Amino acid sequence: MDILRIAILEFCRQRPDTSFCPSEVVRRMYPESWREFLPDIRQKAFEMYQEGEILITQKGKLLDKESLPLGPIRISKLK
């Protein structure tokens, strides 16, 4: 199991009723260099979304599982 997946799932556990930005996860993990990890956390979140582990929204709507998102996204726990 990889560390980014674990971190995303832990955020989902801690925030079962709210969504969060991927940057919140890497800011907690790597406070000094979080920007370097933003592409990695976004990629991992999208993989998890495609596999049905989490939800990802953009402007309040679920993403297309076939297209990598551009711009801000929000992660949330499956309901």
N, C-alpha and C positions, 0 to 999 in steps of 0.2 A: 504494500500500500504506500502511496507516495505522500509526502508531507503536505503538499498543496491541497490534495483531496481531503486529507484529515482535517486541515485547517478550515476548509469550506464547510465540511460537515459539522465541525465544532461550532462555527458561527451559526449555522442553521439550528443546532441544538439550543444555543444560547438565546436565539431570537426566533422562536417558533412562529410568532405572529407578525413579524415585520420583515421587510426586504432590506438588503444591504448592498453597498457598492463593493466590487472586488478589491478596490484600493484599501478598504478598511481592513481586510484580511492581511494583506502584505504590509500595511503600515504597522500592524501589531507585531508581525513576525520580524520585519526588517526596518525598524524605525529610521535608520540613517540612510538606507539605500532602497527604499520601497519602490521608487519609480523604475528601477532596473527590473523588478520582478512583475510589474504590471502586465506586460504581454504574456508572461507565463501563467499568471493566475487567471487571466481572461481565457486563455486557451484551455486550461484545465477545467474551468467552469463550463465552457461550451461543450467539451467532451462529456462531462457529467450530465449536462442537459440532454445531449443527444442520447445518452444511455438511460435516461429516465430517472436519474438520482436526485435532481434538483429542478427548480424552475428558474428561467431567466426571462426577464421582461425588459422592454425598452419603451419608454413613454406609456407605461401601463399595459402594454400588450405583449403576449407571449411571442418569442422570436420564432422565425422559421428555422427549423433544425438543419436545413440544408445550406444556409448562408451565414458565414461569420459576420457578426454584427460590427458596425462602425459606430462610434460614439458611445455615450454612457449606457451602461446596463445595470440592472439590479438582479440580485440573486435572492431566492427564497426557498424555504423548505417545501417539499411536496405536501399538499394538504390531504 
